[in-house]
Amino acid sequence: RPEFALAYTRDDKMQTEGGCSVYRTAKLVSDSAIKLYRAFPDCVALAYKKTGTWKEERIDVKMQWKKAFDKEKYEERKSGK
């Protein structure tokens, strides 16, 4: 099973002033979603969303976190093996 490193929050608001809104576009988000799906097809599903911010459809992901989590590898790392 693939492992995921969580370095960012989930469900944060898109395109708030500053930060990522300077360069993030619907195309960039869509392309990134497709790359994530291709890397982890067993744990990622693609979803189409239309946002008010961009006024266009984009591709997003739905993560299957329980499926992605590998308890054995987690326990190994935790114990220092």
MOPAC internal coordinates of N, CA, C and O (Angstrom, degrees):
PM7 1SCF
backbone

  N    0.0000 0     0.00 0     0.00 0    0    0    0
  C    1.4606 1     0.00 0     0.00 0    1    0    0
  C    1.5210 1   109.90 1     0.00 0    2    1    0
  O    1.2310 1   120.26 1   -34.78 1    3    2    1
  N    1.3100 1   117.10 1   145.22 1    3    2    1
  C    1.4677 1   119.28 1   177.24 1    5    3    2
  C    1.5269 1   110.82 1   -73.73 1    6    5    3
  O    1.2310 1   121.78 1   -26.08 1    7    6    5
  N    1.2906 1   114.19 1   153.92 1    7    6    5
  C    1.4607 1   120.16 1   176.11 1    9    7    6
  C    1.5217 1   108.40 1  -109.32 1   10    9    7
  O    1.2310 1   120.37 1   -32.69 1   11   10    9
  N    1.2950 1   116.89 1   147.31 1   11   10    9
  C    1.4590 1   121.64 1   179.21 1   13   11   10
  C    1.5195 1   109.05 1  -120.73 1   14   13   11
  O    1.2310 1   121.01 1   -43.96 1   15   14   13
  N    1.2932 1   115.67 1   136.04 1   15   14   13
  C    1.4621 1   121.32 1   173.61 1   17   15   14
  C    1.5208 1   107.48 1   -99.73 1   18   17   15
  O    1.2310 1   120.63 1   -53.95 1   19   18   17
  N    1.2938 1   116.41 1   126.05 1   19   18   17
  C    1.4645 1   120.50 1  -178.52 1   21   19   18
  C    1.5154 1   109.42 1   -98.96 1   22   21   19
  O    1.2310 1   121.03 1   -74.77 1   23   22   21
  N    1.3076 1   115.64 1   105.23 1   23   22   21
  C    1.4548 1   120.11 1  -179.30 1   25   23   22
  C    1.5219 1   111.51 1  -112.23 1   26   25   23
  O    1.2310 1   120.09 1   171.78 1   27   26   25
  N    1.3280 1   117.44 1    -8.22 1   27   26   25
  C    1.4563 1   121.72 1  -176.21 1   29   27   26
  C    1.5251 1   109.13 1  -132.05 1   30   29   27
  O    1.2310 1   120.81 1   -14.13 1   31   30   29
  N    1.3113 1   116.06 1   165.87 1   31   30   29
  C    1.4559 1   119.98 1   178.03 1   33   31   30
  C    1.5155 1   109.99 1   -81.21 1   34   33   31
  O    1.2310 1   121.01 1   -16.38 1   35   34   33
  N    1.3018 1   115.67 1   163.62 1   35   34   33
  C    1.4532 1   119.66 1   173.91 1   37   35   34
  C    1.5179 1   107.84 1  -112.88 1   38   37   35
  O    1.2310 1   120.85 1   -21.75 1   39   38   37
  N    1.2965 1   115.98 1   158.25 1   39   38   37
  C    1.4636 1   122.87 1   179.87 1   41   39   38
  C    1.5285 1   113.09 1    62.19 1   42   41   39
  O    1.2310 1   120.13 1  -152.98 1   43   42   41
  N    1.3282 1   117.35 1    27.02 1   43   42   41
  C    1.4577 1   118.27 1   173.60 1   45   43   42
  C    1.5265 1   107.74 1   -79.53 1   46   45   43
  O    1.2310 1   120.41 1   -23.83 1   47   46   45
  N    1.3129 1   116.82 1   156.17 1   47   46   45
  C    1.4632 1   121.04 1  -174.80 1   49   47   46
  C    1.5237 1   110.83 1   -73.94 1   50   49   47
  O    1.2310 1   121.46 1   -43.47 1   51   50   49
  N    1.3265 1   114.82 1   136.53 1   51   50   49
  C    1.4611 1   121.26 1   179.23 1   53   51   50
  C    1.5256 1   110.31 1   -77.36 1   54   53   51
  O    1.2310 1   121.46 1   -34.46 1   55   54   53
  N    1.3016 1   114.81 1   145.54 1   55   54   53
  C    1.4554 1   123.21 1   169.24 1   57   55   54
  C    1.5205 1   114.97 1    59.05 1   58   57   55
  O    1.2310 1   119.86 1  -146.10 1   59   58   57
  N    1.3293 1   117.86 1    33.90 1   59   58   57
  C    1.4514 1   118.07 1   171.63 1   61   59   58
  C    1.5268 1   107.35 1   -72.10 1   62   61   59
  O    1.2310 1   120.36 1   -20.64 1   63   62   61
  N    1.3019 1   116.92 1   159.36 1   63   62   61
  C    1.4613 1   121.43 1  -173.16 1   65   63   62
  C    1.5265 1   112.04 1   -58.32 1   66   65   63
  O    1.2310 1   121.39 1   -44.27 1   67   66   65
  N    1.3272 1   114.94 1   135.73 1   67   66   65
  C    1.4631 1   121.05 1   178.94 1   69   67   66
  C    1.5164 1   111.80 1    81.28 1   70   69   67
  O    1.2310 1   120.85 1     9.72 1   71   70   69
  N    1.3105 1   115.98 1  -170.28 1   71   70   69
  C    1.4600 1   121.15 1   176.63 1   73   71   70
  C    1.5114 1   113.37 1    54.78 1   74   73   71
  O    1.2310 1   120.81 1    50.78 1   75   74   73
  N    1.3216 1   116.05 1  -129.22 1   75   74   73
  C    1.4648 1   121.82 1  -175.65 1   77   75   74
  C    1.5266 1   113.17 1   -66.74 1   78   77   75
  O    1.2310 1   119.80 1   158.48 1   79   78   77
  N    1.3210 1   117.98 1   -21.52 1   79   78   77
  C    1.4680 1   119.16 1  -177.75 1   81   79   78
  C    1.5202 1   111.89 1   -63.31 1   82   81   79
  O    1.2310 1   120.48 1   164.01 1   83   82   81
  N    1.3211 1   116.69 1   -15.99 1   83   82   81
  C    1.4618 1   120.97 1   179.41 1   85   83   82
  C    1.5248 1   110.71 1   -67.84 1   86   85   83
  O    1.2310 1   119.93 1   145.16 1   87   86   85
  N    1.3308 1   117.73 1   -34.84 1   87   86   85
  C    1.4691 1   120.26 1  -176.06 1   89   87   86
  C    1.5296 1   114.32 1  -126.83 1   90   89   87
  O    1.2310 1   118.94 1   165.47 1   91   90   89
  N    1.3069 1   119.62 1   -14.53 1   91   90   89
  C    1.4649 1   121.55 1  -175.49 1   93   91   90
  C    1.5243 1   110.77 1   -74.79 1   94   93   91
  O    1.2310 1   121.00 1   -51.66 1   95   94   93
  N    1.3074 1   115.69 1   128.34 1   95   94   93
  C    1.4609 1   122.32 1   177.82 1   97   95   94
  C    1.5235 1   108.92 1  -126.30 1   98   97   95
  O    1.2310 1   120.74 1   -13.23 1   99   98   97
  N    1.3277 1   116.20 1   166.77 1   99   98   97
  C    1.4646 1   120.07 1   176.54 1  101   99   98
  C    1.5236 1   110.50 1   -60.06 1  102  101   99
  O    1.2310 1   120.15 1   142.81 1  103  102  101
  N    1.3302 1   117.32 1   -37.19 1  103  102  101
  C    1.4677 1   120.75 1   179.26 1  105  103  102
  C    1.5262 1   110.80 1   -66.06 1  106  105  103
  O    1.2310 1   119.92 1   136.60 1  107  106  105
  N    1.3199 1   117.76 1   -43.40 1  107  106  105
  C    1.4655 1   121.15 1   179.19 1  109  107  106
  C    1.5299 1   110.83 1   -61.69 1  110  109  107
  O    1.2310 1   120.25 1   135.69 1  111  110  109
  N    1.3276 1   117.13 1   -44.31 1  111  110  109
  C    1.4600 1   121.39 1   179.19 1  113  111  110
  C    1.5266 1   110.05 1   -63.74 1  114  113  111
  O    1.2310 1   120.25 1   136.40 1  115  114  113
  N    1.3289 1   117.14 1   -43.60 1  115  114  113
  C    1.4651 1   121.48 1   179.36 1  117  115  114
  C    1.5227 1   111.57 1   -62.73 1  118  117  115
  O    1.2310 1   120.63 1   133.44 1  119  118  117
  N    1.3226 1   116.41 1   -46.56 1  119  118  117
  C    1.4717 1   120.58 1   179.54 1  121  119  118
  C    1.5310 1   111.18 1   -61.60 1  122  121  119
  O    1.2310 1   120.53 1   139.43 1  123  122  121
  N    1.3260 1   116.59 1   -40.57 1  123  122  121
  C    1.4649 1   120.93 1   179.46 1  125  123  122
  C    1.5300 1   111.07 1   -66.69 1  126  125  123
  O    1.2310 1   120.45 1   141.09 1  127  126  125
  N    1.3212 1   116.74 1   -38.91 1  127  126  125
  C    1.4649 1   120.81 1   178.33 1  129  127  126
  C    1.5261 1   110.74 1   -62.46 1  130  129  127
  O    1.2310 1   120.56 1   137.84 1  131  130  129
  N    1.3191 1   116.54 1   -42.16 1  131  130  129
  C    1.4664 1   120.83 1   179.33 1  133  131  130
  C    1.5258 1   110.64 1   -64.82 1  134  133  131
  O    1.2310 1   120.11 1   138.48 1  135  134  133
  N    1.3266 1   117.40 1   -41.52 1  135  134  133
  C    1.4713 1   120.82 1   177.99 1  137  135  134
  C    1.5281 1   110.93 1   -61.77 1  138  137  135
  O    1.2310 1   120.39 1   137.16 1  139  138  137
  N    1.3258 1   116.87 1   -42.84 1  139  138  137
  C    1.4615 1   120.57 1   179.36 1  141  139  138
  C    1.5276 1   110.55 1   -64.08 1  142  141  139
  O    1.2310 1   120.61 1   138.39 1  143  142  141
  N    1.3276 1   116.43 1   -41.61 1  143  142  141
  C    1.4646 1   120.99 1   178.00 1  145  143  142
  C    1.5280 1   111.10 1   -61.99 1  146  145  143
  O    1.2310 1   120.36 1   135.91 1  147  146  145
  N    1.3164 1   116.91 1   -44.09 1  147  146  145
  C    1.4668 1   120.49 1  -179.76 1  149  147  146
  C    1.5309 1   111.94 1   -64.90 1  150  149  147
  O    1.2310 1   120.47 1   146.41 1  151  150  149
  N    1.3174 1   116.71 1   -33.59 1  151  150  149
  C    1.4670 1   120.74 1   179.87 1  153  151  150
  C    1.5306 1   111.94 1   -76.03 1  154  153  151
  O    1.2310 1   120.12 1   146.25 1  155  154  153
  N    1.3296 1   117.38 1   -33.75 1  155  154  153
  C    1.4687 1   121.65 1  -175.19 1  157  155  154
  C    1.5336 1   111.16 1  -136.14 1  158  157  155
  O    1.2310 1   119.55 1  -117.53 1  159  158  157
  N    1.3336 1   118.46 1    62.47 1  159  158  157
  C    1.4692 1   120.52 1  -174.91 1  161  159  158
  C    1.5289 1   114.32 1   -63.49 1  162  161  159
  O    1.2310 1   119.77 1   156.99 1  163  162  161
  N    1.3212 1   118.05 1   -23.01 1  163  162  161
  C    1.4639 1   120.01 1   179.70 1  165  163  162
  C    1.5237 1   112.96 1   -76.97 1  166  165  163
  O    1.2310 1   120.35 1   161.72 1  167  166  165
  N    1.3202 1   116.93 1   -18.28 1  167  166  165
  C    1.4644 1   120.65 1  -173.84 1  169  167  166
  C    1.5246 1   113.88 1  -119.11 1  170  169  167
  O    1.2310 1   120.37 1   174.27 1  171  170  169
  N    1.3225 1   116.90 1    -5.73 1  171  170  169
  C    1.4626 1   120.91 1  -175.32 1  173  171  170
  C    1.5239 1   109.61 1  -124.48 1  174  173  171
  O    1.2310 1   120.68 1   -46.14 1  175  174  173
  N    1.3169 1   116.30 1   133.86 1  175  174  173
  C    1.4617 1   121.96 1   173.11 1  177  175  174
  C    1.5219 1   107.82 1  -119.04 1  178  177  175
  O    1.2310 1   120.63 1   -37.80 1  179  178  177
  N    1.3150 1   116.41 1   142.20 1  179  178  177
  C    1.4601 1   120.23 1   178.22 1  181  179  178
  C    1.5216 1   109.69 1   -86.62 1  182  181  179
  O    1.2310 1   120.89 1   -35.69 1  183  182  181
  N    1.3229 1   115.91 1   144.31 1  183  182  181
  C    1.4575 1   122.33 1   178.99 1  185  183  182
  C    1.5219 1   108.41 1  -137.37 1  186  185  183
  O    1.2310 1   120.38 1   -38.71 1  187  186  185
  N    1.3108 1   116.87 1   141.29 1  187  186  185
  C    1.4598 1   121.39 1   178.44 1  189  187  186
  C    1.5169 1   108.97 1   -97.64 1  190  189  187
  O    1.2310 1   120.96 1   -48.38 1  191  190  189
  N    1.3322 1   115.77 1   131.62 1  191  190  189
  C    1.4609 1   121.25 1  -178.95 1  193  191  190
  C    1.5250 1   109.77 1  -133.21 1  194  193  191
  O    1.2310 1   121.37 1   -33.35 1  195  194  193
  N    1.3167 1   114.99 1   146.65 1  195  194  193
  C    1.4596 1   120.17 1   173.36 1  197  195  194
  C    1.5179 1   106.70 1  -117.12 1  198  197  195
  O    1.2310 1   120.95 1   -56.73 1  199  198  197
  N    1.3176 1   115.78 1   123.27 1  199  198  197
  C    1.4588 1   119.77 1  -177.98 1  201  199  198
  C    1.5162 1   110.31 1  -107.51 1  202  201  199
  O    1.2310 1   121.32 1   -24.10 1  203  202  201
  N    1.3001 1   115.08 1   155.90 1  203  202  201
  C    1.4522 1   119.86 1   177.01 1  205  203  202
  C    1.5185 1   112.32 1   -73.63 1  206  205  203
  O    1.2310 1   120.91 1   154.03 1  207  206  205
  N    1.3249 1   115.87 1   -25.97 1  207  206  205
  C    1.4611 1   120.35 1  -177.15 1  209  207  206
  C    1.5167 1   112.11 1   -65.48 1  210  209  207
  O    1.2310 1   120.65 1   128.72 1  211  210  209
  N    1.3348 1   116.36 1   -51.28 1  211  210  209
  C    1.4625 1   120.18 1  -176.63 1  213  211  210
  C    1.5261 1   112.66 1   -93.56 1  214  213  211
  O    1.2310 1   119.96 1   164.52 1  215  214  213
  N    1.3124 1   117.67 1   -15.48 1  215  214  213
  C    1.4629 1   122.44 1  -178.92 1  217  215  214
  C    1.5294 1   111.99 1    57.49 1  218  217  215
  O    1.2310 1   121.02 1  -149.49 1  219  218  217
  N    1.3191 1   115.65 1    30.51 1  219  218  217
  C    1.4596 1   120.63 1   176.84 1  221  219  218
  C    1.5210 1   108.74 1  -148.44 1  222  221  219
  O    1.2310 1   121.25 1   -20.44 1  223  222  221
  N    1.3164 1   115.21 1   159.56 1  223  222  221
  C    1.4568 1   119.96 1   179.80 1  225  223  222
  C    1.5220 1   110.09 1   -76.69 1  226  225  223
  O    1.2310 1   121.23 1   -35.15 1  227  226  225
  N    1.3110 1   115.25 1   144.85 1  227  226  225
  C    1.4602 1   120.70 1   175.57 1  229  227  226
  C    1.5188 1   108.22 1  -136.11 1  230  229  227
  O    1.2310 1   120.98 1   -18.00 1  231  230  229
  N    1.3171 1   115.74 1   162.00 1  231  230  229
  C    1.4589 1   121.34 1   176.26 1  233  231  230
  C    1.5228 1   107.65 1   -97.51 1  234  233  231
  O    1.2310 1   121.07 1   -47.74 1  235  234  233
  N    1.3113 1   115.56 1   132.26 1  235  234  233
  C    1.4596 1   121.63 1   178.16 1  237  235  234
  C    1.5236 1   107.71 1  -126.77 1  238  237  235
  O    1.2310 1   120.07 1     1.49 1  239  238  237
  N    1.3118 1   117.47 1  -178.51 1  239  238  237
  C    1.4621 1   120.58 1  -179.42 1  241  239  238
  C    1.5201 1   111.43 1  -121.69 1  242  241  239
  O    1.2310 1   121.71 1   -26.67 1  243  242  241
  N    1.3032 1   114.34 1   153.33 1  243  242  241
  C    1.4595 1   122.61 1   168.24 1  245  243  242
  C    1.5186 1   105.15 1  -118.23 1  246  245  243
  O    1.2310 1   121.12 1   -62.48 1  247  246  245
  N    1.3190 1   115.47 1   117.52 1  247  246  245
  C    1.4601 1   121.09 1  -177.34 1  249  247  246
  C    1.5255 1   110.42 1   -89.25 1  250  249  247
  O    1.2310 1   120.78 1   -39.48 1  251  250  249
  N    1.3042 1   116.12 1   140.52 1  251  250  249
  C    1.4613 1   122.58 1   173.72 1  253  251  250
  C    1.5305 1   106.26 1  -105.37 1  254  253  251
  O    1.2310 1   121.05 1   -98.51 1  255  254  253
  N    1.3413 1   115.60 1    81.49 1  255  254  253
  C    1.4562 1   121.58 1  -170.81 1  257  255  254
  C    1.5211 1   112.92 1   -63.34 1  258  257  255
  O    1.2310 1   119.73 1   139.59 1  259  258  257
  N    1.3218 1   118.13 1   -40.41 1  259  258  257
  C    1.4642 1   119.77 1  -179.83 1  261  259  258
  C    1.5231 1   110.74 1   -63.70 1  262  261  259
  O    1.2310 1   120.50 1   142.13 1  263  262  261
  N    1.3024 1   116.65 1   -37.87 1  263  262  261
  C    1.4594 1   121.00 1   178.84 1  265  263  262
  C    1.5279 1   110.78 1   -69.26 1  266  265  263
  O    1.2310 1   120.28 1   146.02 1  267  266  265
  N    1.3153 1   117.06 1   -33.98 1  267  266  265
  C    1.4644 1   121.66 1  -177.68 1  269  267  266
  C    1.5271 1   112.54 1   -76.10 1  270  269  267
  O    1.2310 1   120.51 1   153.36 1  271  270  269
  N    1.3132 1   116.62 1   -26.64 1  271  270  269
  C    1.4594 1   120.83 1  -174.91 1  273  271  270
  C    1.5229 1   110.62 1   -74.20 1  274  273  271
  O    1.2310 1   120.42 1   -52.94 1  275  274  273
  N    1.3052 1   116.81 1   127.06 1  275  274  273
  C    1.4625 1   122.92 1   178.23 1  277  275  274
  C    1.5271 1   107.99 1  -107.67 1  278  277  275
  O    1.2310 1   120.69 1   -79.81 1  279  278  277
  N    1.3086 1   116.29 1   100.19 1  279  278  277
  C    1.4658 1   121.20 1  -174.65 1  281  279  278
  C    1.5310 1   112.16 1   -62.15 1  282  281  279
  O    1.2310 1   120.04 1   141.73 1  283  282  281
  N    1.3279 1   117.53 1   -38.27 1  283  282  281
  C    1.4679 1   119.91 1  -179.85 1  285  283  282
  C    1.5242 1   111.46 1   -61.51 1  286  285  283
  O    1.2310 1   120.00 1   132.68 1  287  286  285
  N    1.3202 1   117.60 1   -47.32 1  287  286  285
  C    1.4654 1   120.76 1   179.79 1  289  287  286
  C    1.5241 1   110.82 1   -65.68 1  290  289  287
  O    1.2310 1   120.48 1   143.54 1  291  290  289
  N    1.3271 1   116.70 1   -36.46 1  291  290  289
  C    1.4577 1   120.63 1   177.84 1  293  291  290
  C    1.5286 1   110.19 1   -62.13 1  294  293  291
  O    1.2310 1   120.58 1   133.43 1  295  294  293
  N    1.3144 1   116.50 1   -46.57 1  295  294  293
  C    1.4662 1   120.65 1  -179.66 1  297  295  294
  C    1.5297 1   110.94 1   -64.23 1  298  297  295
  O    1.2310 1   119.98 1   142.13 1  299  298  297
  N    1.3493 1   117.65 1   -37.87 1  299  298  297
  C    1.4653 1   120.98 1   177.42 1  301  299  298
  C    1.5241 1   111.02 1   -61.96 1  302  301  299
  O    1.2310 1   120.39 1   133.38 1  303  302  301
  N    1.3186 1   116.85 1   -46.62 1  303  302  301
  C    1.4677 1   120.79 1   179.73 1  305  303  302
  C    1.5205 1   110.49 1   -64.00 1  306  305  303
  O    1.2310 1   121.10 1   138.20 1  307  306  305
  N    1.3154 1   115.50 1   -41.80 1  307  306  305
  C    1.4590 1   120.99 1  -178.18 1  309  307  306
  C    1.5317 1   111.00 1   -62.76 1  310  309  307
  O    1.2310 1   120.49 1   142.01 1  311  310  309
  N    1.3268 1   116.66 1   -37.99 1  311  310  309
  C    1.4658 1   120.56 1  -178.41 1  313  311  310
  C    1.5245 1   112.67 1   -86.45 1  314  313  311
  O    1.2310 1   120.33 1   173.50 1  315  314  313
  N    1.3426 1   116.98 1    -6.50 1  315  314  313
  C    1.4558 1   120.79 1   177.19 1  317  315  314
  C    1.5133 1   114.72 1    82.94 1  318  317  315
  O    1.2310 1   119.61 1  -163.15 1  319  318  317
  N    1.3257 1   118.34 1    16.85 1  319  318  317
  C    1.4739 1   121.23 1   179.72 1  321  319  318
  C    1.5027 1   112.06 1   -75.65 1  322  321  319
  O    1.2310 1   120.10 1   180.00 1  323  322  321

